[in-house]
Amino acid sequence: MNQDKVTINRSVSEIPDRKMAIIAESLYLLNLLIIPGLAFFILIWLFAKYDNATTMISGCHLRQAFSASIWAGLLLVLVTWVMLSTMNHDSPYTWMIVIPYFVICHSVLVLLGIMGLAKALAGKKFHYPIIGPSS
Amino acid sequence: MLYSSQRIAKPYFIAAITLFTIQVLFGLSMGMQYVEISIPLISFDTARLIHISLLIIWILFGFMGAIHYIIPEESERELYYPKQAIQLFWIFLSLVIVTFFAYLLLPYATLAKITGNQFFPTMGREYLEQPTIIKLGIFAILCAFTYNMTMTVLHGRKTVINLLLLTGIAGSTIVFIFAFYNSSNLVIAKYYKWWLIHFWLEGTWELIMEAILAYIIFKITGDREIVEKWLYVMVAVTLTTSILGIGHHYYWIGMPEYWQWIGTIFSIFEMLPFFFMVLFVFNVVNCTKCRSSNRALKLWALSTPIMAFLGAGVLGFLHTLAPVNYYSHGTQITSAHGHLAFYSTYVMIVLTMISYAMPLLRNTVTDKIGQRFEILAFWIMTISMFCMALFTVIAGIMQVYIQRTTDINLPFIEIQNSMNILYWLREISGIIFMFGVIIYIISFFVAEIKKT
C-alpha cells in the first residue's frame, strides 16, 4: 500500500514539463479571477514561445488554456456587450438575463479551469469541453 | 465497520433524514403562501421559524452522526462513553420534538412567557428563536458530546482528521455561549449574534465539513498523506478568511464604516476554501486509484465541492461585496444564496457521509439498486435546488431593480406580486426537490440487505 503511494507520488512529480502545464492552467484562472488581460498576455507569450517546444502534457495544457481563454473572453465580454448594447437598460428584464448569464458562465469557466489545474497537477492531459481544441 | 460504537451514528442519520424531510415540507408550505395559496393552521411566520430551525438542527444531527462514525475509526478505539452517546441522542431528539410542537401549537409570545424569557431574555432573534431553557439543553448536549469525543481522541490515535473534527465541535460549543447574550441595544445584540451564526456556518462547521470530505476522499482513494496535506491548506485558508469575513454581516446595522472594507476584502477571500476544495478533490482523485465501488458515494463526494463553490462561494461572494450588498441586502438574492449555500455545503456533505456510512451500518454495501435510486435522487435534488436558487436570484434582481434603483414608489406587496411567476417556478422546483427527497428515502428501502 505505502509502496504504491510512494510510486504514484514520485511518478507524478517526475512527469517532464508538468510545471508548464500548471503555469498554463494557473494563467487561465488568473485571467478569469484576479488579473484579466495581463494573465492572458502572458499566456499568449508562453503559447507563442513554447507551443512547439513542449512535451505532450504541457503542450496539451498550453493549447487548451490558450483556446479556452479566448473563448472565455468571447463568452464573457463580447456576448455580454452584445446583450447590453441590444437590450433596454431601463428594463429589469435586461438585468434578469445579463447578470445570471454572466455569473453562471463565469463560474462554469472557473470550475473548468480548476479541473484543468487538478489534471495538470496530476500530470495528466485535459480537454476543455466544447471550448477546448479537439487535438 | 471496525468498531461497534460506530453503530451509534445510525439513529442520528435516521433522525437527520426525517427532520430534513419535515424541513422541506415546511419550506414548500411557505412557497405556497408566496403564491397566495393559504395553508390551514400554519402561518407563514411559524413555517419560516420551523423551516430555519430544523435546518440547523438536522444538520447538527447529521454532523453528530458523522462524527460518531469517524472518531472511533480514526482514533482506533471504541467511543469513550458509548452509552452517553445514545442517551444524548434521545435527549436531543426529545428537545427537538418538544420545541417543534411548541412552535407549532403556541403563539411565540406565549412560548416566551411560559419559558421565562422575561427573566433571561435570549429569544426573538433569527436562528436563535429557541426558548432559553432549550438553548441551555442544546449547550449541555454540545458540552457532553465534545467531552466524549475529546476523551476518545485523547485515549486513541491522533490524526489530522479527528483533531480537526474535535476543533470543529469544540469551537461550535464555545461560540454557542453567545446565544445567551442578548443586549437591549439592537446593534450590540446583532453584533454578538453573528459571533455565533457566522462562526458556526463559515468557521467551525466549515472545518467539520472539510474533515468529513477529507475522510471520505481518503476512504475512496486510500491515500492519507496527500489528503492530509490538502486538509492543512484548506483549514489554513478557511481560518484566515472566515474570521474577518464576519464583517459582511456588519453592513448597515449601525457598525463603523471600516467593516465595509474589511467585510468586502475578506469575503472575496472566503471563496478560496471552496476553490481549494474542488482542486483538492479532483487532484486526489486524479493522482490515486479509486478503491470504492459505491458510485453514489463518488457522485456525492465529487459534486459537493463543485456545488459549494457555486452556492457558498460564487453566490456568497457576489452579494457580500459592500457596494452590491447596499442594494441586495435582505432581498430574494439573500434567500437564493442561503438555499444554494446550505444545500451545497452542509446538506450535501451530510448526505455524502450517509451515503458512505449507511450501507456499512445496514450491510448493503454490495447493493446496486439502492445506489441507482440514490443517484437519481441526487440529480433530482441538485438540479431542482439549482433551479430554485436561479429563479430566486432572478426574482431578487427584479426586486432590487424596482425597489431600490428606481424612483417608482410601489408598495412592497405590489412589487412581490410582480414576481409571482418566478415564485411559481421556485415552488415547482421545490416540489420536484421533494420528489428527490422521497426517492432518496426509497433508496434505503429498496436496498438489498446482505445476510451474514
Contacts between the chains, C-beta under 8 A, distances in Angstrom:
chain1	res1	chain2	res2	distance
A	1	B	222	6.9
A	4	B	289	7.9
A	5	B	222	7.9
A	5	B	223	5.5
A	5	B	225	6.5
A	5	B	226	8.0
A	5	B	288	7.8
A	8	B	223	7.6
A	8	B	287	6.2
A	8	B	288	6.2
A	8	B	289	7.8
A	9	B	225	7.7
A	9	B	226	7.2
A	9	B	287	7.5
A	12	B	287	5.8
A	92	B	397	6.9
A	92	B	398	4.8
A	92	B	401	3.9
A	92	B	402	6.3
A	95	B	397	5.3
A	95	B	401	5.9
A	96	B	394	4.9
A	96	B	397	5.1
A	96	B	398	5.7
A	99	B	393	7.8
A	99	B	397	5.6
A	100	B	390	6.4
A	100	B	393	6.0
A	100	B	394	6.1
A	100	B	397	7.6
A	103	B	314	6.5
A	103	B	315	8.0
A	103	B	318	6.6
A	103	B	393	8.0
A	104	B	390	8.0
A	106	B	314	8.0
A	107	B	309	7.5
A	107	B	310	5.6
A	107	B	314	4.8
A	110	B	309	7.9
A	111	B	278	6.8
A	111	B	306	6.2
A	111	B	309	6.6
A	111	B	310	7.8
A	114	B	275	6.6
A	114	B	278	4.7
A	114	B	279	5.4
A	114	B	282	7.0
A	114	B	309	7.8
A	115	B	278	7.6
A	115	B	282	5.5
A	117	B	279	6.2
A	118	B	278	7.7
A	118	B	279	5.5
A	118	B	282	3.5
A	118	B	283	4.4
A	118	B	285	8.0
A	118	B	286	5.6
A	119	B	282	7.6
A	119	B	286	5.9
A	121	B	279	7.7
A	121	B	283	5.0
A	121	B	286	7.4
A	121	B	287	7.6
A	122	B	283	6.1
A	122	B	286	3.5
A	122	B	287	4.7
A	124	B	286	5.8
